[in-house]
Amino acid sequence: MIISGMISVKAAIENQRRDIEKVWLVTGKESRDTNYLKKICRAAGLKLIRIGPEEMKDQFGSGTGGVAAEVTQRRSDPFEKLLKQDVIFMIDGVEDPYNFGYCLRTLCAFGYKGILTGTRDYRDSEATVLRSSAGAYEKVSLYAGDDLDKKLMLLKEKGYRLYALQRSDSSGDLFKESFTGRICLILGGEKRGIRSDILKLCDKEIFIPYGSDFRNALNLVSAVAVVSGAVYQRRNYAHFAK
């Protein structure tokens, strides 16, 4: 597959979660970024192919930023690698590659790099996920599988407390939770939400309180931003409220 854009190509080379076959850089483009690209290509043993602007456009279309690469599909990370993180997010049921990328971008920005998700074939849209995530797709430890219920049970055995974003009669206010210790936050896509078998494994359901009578649920991208920000605040700045 072809990926393009300086951020995407640099992220793919730096994080080594896929094989890089070729890298192209348009001629006449010289900057700090291009110098860094040359440096990491040399370190990775990759040949940097220089081509003219018209050839770049003919081969890869417009909007590449003058950089493109031929790469293999991203490898799923071993589940054990996620256990190095005290906070893990499970994002399941995302159909849109842009939305998935935006979720990863937000989580990575808050420093959360342990991600669980269901198996999905992104071969036709993986470049979109990478670009919309601003490279976060390469930076996070991401386990994709069809055995998420088993993986969540393993997390419980390892001492993780499981929270599901699910509004119900028994769910608690997101902003009143302490979120201490090892935790896993579970969020589902807009179409089908969180599966019932997953909900049964959770220690607690939480909800986002709204500041108005507008009760239409936030979309997944917005919910990820709210939840990840709240968790970050509680784990890093809760002492200021005491």
C-alpha positions as a Markdown table, in Angstrom:
| # | Residue | x | y | z |
|---|---|---|---|---|
| 1 | Met | 0.0 | 0.0 | 0.0 |
| 2 | Ile | 1.0 | 3.6 | -0.4 |
| 3 | Ile | 1.1 | 6.1 | 2.4 |
| 4 | Ser | 1.9 | 9.8 | 2.0 |
| 5 | Gly | 2.6 | 12.9 | 3.9 |
| 6 | Met | 5.7 | 13.7 | 6.0 |
| 7 | Ile | 4.1 | 12.9 | 9.4 |
| 8 | Ser | 2.8 | 9.5 | 8.2 |
| 9 | Val | 6.0 | 8.4 | 6.5 |
| 10 | Lys | 8.2 | 9.5 | 9.4 |
| 11 | Ala | 5.9 | 7.7 | 11.9 |
| 12 | Ala | 6.0 | 4.5 | 9.9 |
| 13 | Ile | 9.8 | 4.5 | 9.6 |
| 14 | Glu | 10.4 | 5.5 | 13.3 |
| 15 | Asn | 8.1 | 3.0 | 14.9 |
| 16 | Gln | 8.9 | -0.1 | 12.8 |
| 17 | Arg | 5.4 | -1.7 | 13.0 |
| 18 | Arg | 5.4 | -2.4 | 9.3 |
| 19 | Asp | 7.9 | -3.1 | 6.6 |
| 20 | Ile | 8.9 | -0.1 | 4.4 |
| 21 | Glu | 9.6 | -1.1 | 0.8 |
| 22 | Lys | 10.3 | 2.3 | -0.9 |
| 23 | Val | 10.4 | 6.0 | 0.1 |
| 24 | Trp | 10.0 | 8.8 | -2.4 |
| 25 | Leu | 10.8 | 12.5 | -1.8 |
| 26 | Val | 10.1 | 15.2 | -4.3 |
| 27 | Thr | 13.1 | 17.1 | -5.7 |
| 28 | Gly | 13.6 | 20.7 | -4.7 |
| 29 | Lys | 12.0 | 20.1 | -1.3 |
| 30 | Glu | 14.7 | 20.8 | 1.4 |
| 31 | Ser | 13.9 | 21.6 | 5.0 |
| 32 | Arg | 14.5 | 20.4 | 8.6 |
| 33 | Asp | 11.9 | 17.7 | 8.0 |
| 34 | Thr | 13.4 | 16.4 | 4.8 |
| 35 | Asn | 16.9 | 16.3 | 6.4 |
| 36 | Tyr | 15.4 | 14.3 | 9.3 |
| 37 | Leu | 13.7 | 12.0 | 6.8 |
| 38 | Lys | 17.0 | 11.4 | 5.0 |
| 39 | Lys | 18.6 | 10.6 | 8.4 |
| 40 | Ile | 16.1 | 8.0 | 9.5 |
| 41 | Cys | 16.1 | 6.4 | 6.0 |
| 42 | Arg | 19.8 | 6.0 | 6.2 |
| 43 | Ala | 19.6 | 4.6 | 9.7 |
| 44 | Ala | 16.9 | 2.1 | 8.6 |
| 45 | Gly | 18.9 | 1.1 | 5.4 |
| 46 | Leu | 16.2 | 2.6 | 3.2 |
| 47 | Lys | 16.9 | 4.1 | -0.2 |
| 48 | Leu | 15.3 | 7.5 | -0.7 |
| 49 | Ile | 14.1 | 7.9 | -4.3 |
| 50 | Arg | 14.1 | 11.5 | -5.5 |
| 51 | Ile | 11.5 | 12.4 | -8.2 |
| 52 | Gly | 10.2 | 15.6 | -9.7 |
| 53 | Pro | 6.9 | 17.3 | -8.7 |
| 54 | Glu | 5.0 | 16.3 | -11.8 |
| 55 | Glu | 6.1 | 12.6 | -11.5 |
| 56 | Met | 5.1 | 12.7 | -7.8 |
| 57 | Lys | 1.7 | 14.0 | -8.7 |
| 58 | Asp | 1.2 | 11.5 | -11.5 |
| 59 | Gln | 2.2 | 8.5 | -9.4 |
| 60 | Phe | 0.5 | 9.4 | -6.1 |
| 61 | Gly | -1.9 | 12.2 | -6.7 |
| 62 | Ser | -2.0 | 15.6 | -5.1 |
| 63 | Gly | -1.9 | 16.2 | -1.3 |
| 64 | Thr | 1.2 | 14.1 | -0.6 |
| 65 | Gly | 3.3 | 17.0 | 0.7 |
| 66 | Gly | 6.0 | 15.7 | -1.6 |
| 67 | Val | 6.6 | 12.5 | 0.4 |
| 68 | Ala | 5.3 | 9.0 | -0.2 |
| 69 | Ala | 6.2 | 5.4 | 0.8 |
| 70 | Glu | 5.3 | 1.9 | -0.2 |
| 71 | Val | 4.6 | -0.2 | 3.0 |
| 72 | Thr | 3.1 | -3.4 | 4.2 |
| 73 | Gln | 0.1 | -3.6 | 6.5 |
| 74 | Arg | 0.7 | -2.6 | 10.2 |
| 75 | Arg | 1.3 | -5.5 | 12.5 |
| 76 | Ser | -0.8 | -6.0 | 15.6 |
| 77 | Asp | 1.2 | -5.7 | 18.7 |
| 78 | Pro | 1.5 | -8.6 | 21.2 |
| 79 | Phe | -1.1 | -8.4 | 23.9 |
| 80 | Glu | 1.7 | -8.6 | 26.5 |
| 81 | Lys | 3.0 | -5.3 | 25.4 |
| 82 | Leu | -0.2 | -3.6 | 26.5 |
| 83 | Leu | 0.4 | -4.8 | 30.0 |
| 84 | Lys | 3.2 | -2.3 | 30.4 |
| 85 | Gln | 0.5 | 0.4 | 30.5 |
| 86 | Asp | -1.4 | 1.3 | 33.6 |
| 87 | Val | -4.2 | 2.7 | 31.5 |
| 88 | Ile | -5.6 | 0.8 | 28.5 |
| 89 | Phe | -8.5 | 1.9 | 26.2 |
| 90 | Met | -10.6 | -0.6 | 24.3 |
| 91 | Ile | -12.2 | 1.0 | 21.2 |
| 92 | Asp | -14.5 | -1.4 | 19.4 |
| 93 | Gly | -17.1 | -1.2 | 16.7 |
| 94 | Val | -15.6 | 1.7 | 14.8 |
| 95 | Glu | -16.5 | 1.6 | 11.1 |
| 96 | Asp | -15.1 | 4.8 | 9.8 |
| 97 | Pro | -11.3 | 4.9 | 9.4 |
| 98 | Tyr | -11.2 | 8.7 | 9.9 |
| 99 | Asn | -13.0 | 8.3 | 13.3 |
| 100 | Phe | -10.7 | 5.5 | 14.3 |
| 101 | Gly | -7.7 | 7.7 | 13.5 |
| 102 | Tyr | -9.1 | 10.6 | 15.4 |
| 103 | Cys | -9.6 | 8.4 | 18.4 |
| 104 | Leu | -6.0 | 7.2 | 18.3 |
| 105 | Arg | -4.7 | 10.7 | 17.9 |
| 106 | Thr | -6.6 | 11.9 | 21.0 |
| 107 | Leu | -5.5 | 9.0 | 23.1 |
| 108 | Cys | -1.9 | 9.3 | 22.1 |
| 109 | Ala | -2.0 | 13.1 | 22.8 |
| 110 | Phe | -3.0 | 12.3 | 26.4 |
| 111 | Gly | -0.2 | 9.7 | 26.7 |
| 112 | Tyr | -2.3 | 6.6 | 26.5 |
| 113 | Lys | -0.6 | 4.1 | 24.2 |
| 114 | Gly | -2.3 | 0.8 | 25.1 |
| 115 | Ile | -5.2 | 0.1 | 22.8 |
| 116 | Leu | -7.5 | -2.9 | 22.4 |
| 117 | Thr | -9.7 | -3.2 | 19.3 |
| 118 | Gly | -11.6 | -5.8 | 17.3 |
| 119 | Thr | -10.2 | -7.3 | 14.1 |
| 120 | Arg | -11.0 | -5.2 | 11.1 |
| 121 | Asp | -9.5 | -5.2 | 7.6 |
| 122 | Tyr | -8.2 | -1.8 | 7.0 |
| 123 | Arg | -6.1 | -2.7 | 4.0 |
| 124 | Asp | -8.1 | -0.4 | 1.7 |
| 125 | Ser | -8.2 | 2.5 | 4.2 |
| 126 | Glu | -5.1 | 2.1 | 6.5 |
| 127 | Ala | -3.4 | 5.1 | 4.9 |
| 128 | Thr | -6.5 | 7.1 | 6.0 |
| 129 | Val | -6.2 | 5.8 | 9.6 |
| 130 | Leu | -2.5 | 6.7 | 9.7 |
| 131 | Arg | -3.0 | 10.2 | 8.3 |
| 132 | Ser | -6.1 | 11.1 | 10.3 |
| 133 | Ser | -4.3 | 9.9 | 13.5 |
| 134 | Ala | -1.3 | 12.2 | 12.7 |
| 135 | Gly | 1.0 | 9.2 | 13.0 |
| 136 | Ala | -0.5 | 8.0 | 16.3 |
| 137 | Tyr | -1.5 | 4.7 | 14.6 |
| 138 | Glu | 2.2 | 3.8 | 14.5 |
| 139 | Lys | 3.1 | 5.0 | 18.0 |
| 140 | Val | 0.5 | 3.2 | 20.1 |
| 141 | Ser | 0.7 | -0.4 | 21.2 |
| 142 | Leu | -2.4 | -1.8 | 19.5 |
| 143 | Tyr | -3.8 | -5.3 | 19.9 |
| 144 | Ala | -6.5 | -6.2 | 17.3 |
| 145 | Gly | -8.3 | -9.5 | 17.8 |
| 146 | Asp | -11.6 | -11.4 | 17.9 |
| 147 | Asp | -11.0 | -12.6 | 21.5 |
| 148 | Leu | -11.5 | -9.3 | 23.3 |
| 149 | Asp | -13.6 | -11.0 | 26.0 |
| 150 | Lys | -10.8 | -13.3 | 26.9 |
| 151 | Lys | -8.3 | -10.5 | 26.9 |
| 152 | Leu | -10.4 | -8.5 | 29.2 |
| 153 | Met | -10.6 | -11.4 | 31.6 |
| 154 | Leu | -6.8 | -11.6 | 31.5 |
| 155 | Leu | -6.7 | -7.9 | 32.4 |
| 156 | Lys | -8.9 | -8.5 | 35.4 |
| 157 | Glu | -6.6 | -11.3 | 36.5 |
| 158 | Lys | -3.7 | -8.8 | 36.2 |
| 159 | Gly | -5.5 | -6.4 | 38.5 |
| 160 | Tyr | -7.1 | -4.0 | 36.0 |
| 161 | Arg | -10.4 | -2.5 | 36.9 |
| 162 | Leu | -12.7 | -2.4 | 33.9 |
| 163 | Tyr | -14.9 | 0.7 | 33.2 |
| 164 | Ala | -17.5 | 0.8 | 30.4 |
| 165 | Leu | -18.9 | 4.0 | 29.0 |
| 166 | Gln | -22.6 | 3.0 | 29.2 |
| 167 | Arg | -25.5 | 5.1 | 30.5 |
| 168 | Ser | -27.7 | 3.0 | 32.7 |
| 169 | Asp | -29.6 | 3.2 | 36.1 |
| 170 | Ser | -26.5 | 1.9 | 37.9 |
| 171 | Ser | -23.8 | 3.9 | 36.0 |
| 172 | Gly | -21.7 | 6.4 | 37.8 |
| 173 | Asp | -20.7 | 10.0 | 36.9 |
| 174 | Leu | -17.5 | 10.1 | 34.9 |
| 175 | Phe | -16.2 | 13.2 | 36.7 |
| 176 | Lys | -16.7 | 11.6 | 40.2 |
| 177 | Glu | -14.5 | 8.6 | 39.6 |
| 178 | Ser | -11.0 | 8.6 | 40.9 |
| 179 | Phe | -9.5 | 6.2 | 38.2 |
| 180 | Thr | -6.6 | 5.1 | 40.3 |
| 181 | Gly | -4.5 | 2.0 | 39.8 |
| 182 | Arg | -4.5 | -0.1 | 36.7 |
| 183 | Ile | -7.7 | 0.5 | 34.6 |
| 184 | Cys | -9.2 | -0.3 | 31.3 |
| 185 | Leu | -11.8 | 2.1 | 29.7 |
| 186 | Ile | -14.2 | 0.5 | 27.2 |
| 187 | Leu | -16.0 | 2.5 | 24.6 |
| 188 | Gly | -18.2 | 1.2 | 21.8 |
| 189 | Gly | -19.1 | 2.5 | 18.3 |
| 190 | Glu | -22.2 | 4.5 | 17.7 |
| 191 | Lys | -24.0 | 1.7 | 15.8 |
| 192 | Arg | -24.0 | -1.2 | 18.2 |
| 193 | Gly | -22.3 | 0.2 | 21.3 |
| 194 | Ile | -20.6 | -2.3 | 23.7 |
| 195 | Arg | -21.6 | -5.9 | 23.4 |
| 196 | Ser | -23.6 | -7.4 | 26.3 |
| 197 | Asp | -20.9 | -10.1 | 26.9 |
| 198 | Ile | -18.3 | -7.4 | 27.3 |
| 199 | Leu | -20.5 | -5.4 | 29.7 |
| 200 | Lys | -20.9 | -8.4 | 32.0 |
| 201 | Leu | -17.1 | -8.4 | 32.6 |
| 202 | Cys | -17.0 | -4.8 | 33.6 |
| 203 | Asp | -16.5 | -3.7 | 37.2 |
| 204 | Lys | -18.4 | -0.4 | 36.7 |
| 205 | Glu | -20.4 | 1.5 | 34.1 |
| 206 | Ile | -19.9 | 5.2 | 33.8 |
| 207 | Phe | -21.7 | 8.0 | 31.9 |
| 208 | Ile | -20.8 | 11.5 | 30.7 |
| 209 | Pro | -23.0 | 14.0 | 32.5 |
| 210 | Tyr | -24.4 | 16.7 | 30.1 |
| 211 | Gly | -24.7 | 20.4 | 31.0 |
| 212 | Ser | -28.0 | 20.8 | 29.2 |
| 213 | Asp | -31.2 | 19.0 | 28.4 |
| 214 | Phe | -29.7 | 18.0 | 25.0 |
| 215 | Arg | -29.6 | 14.2 | 25.4 |
| 216 | Asn | -28.4 | 13.0 | 22.0 |
| 217 | Ala | -25.3 | 11.0 | 22.8 |
| 218 | Leu | -21.9 | 12.3 | 21.7 |
| 219 | Asn | -20.3 | 10.5 | 18.8 |
| 220 | Leu | -17.4 | 8.2 | 19.6 |
| 221 | Val | -14.6 | 10.6 | 18.7 |
| 222 | Ser | -16.1 | 13.3 | 21.1 |
| 223 | Ala | -16.7 | 10.7 | 23.8 |
| 224 | Val | -13.0 | 9.5 | 23.6 |
| 225 | Ala | -11.9 | 13.1 | 24.0 |
| 226 | Val | -14.0 | 13.6 | 27.1 |
| 227 | Val | -13.2 | 10.3 | 28.8 |
| 228 | Ser | -9.5 | 10.4 | 28.1 |
| 229 | Gly | -9.3 | 14.1 | 29.3 |
| 230 | Ala | -11.2 | 13.3 | 32.5 |
| 231 | Val | -9.1 | 10.2 | 33.2 |
| 232 | Tyr | -5.9 | 12.3 | 32.6 |
| 233 | Gln | -7.1 | 15.0 | 34.9 |
| 234 | Arg | -8.1 | 12.7 | 37.7 |
| 235 | Arg | -4.8 | 10.7 | 37.6 |
| 236 | Asn | -2.5 | 13.7 | 37.3 |
| 237 | Tyr | -4.3 | 16.8 | 38.9 |
| 238 | Ala | -6.9 | 15.5 | 41.3 |
| 239 | His | -4.7 | 16.7 | 44.2 |
| 240 | Phe | -5.4 | 20.3 | 43.3 |
| 241 | Ala | -9.1 | 19.8 | 44.1 |
| 242 | Lys | -8.4 | 18.7 | 47.6 |
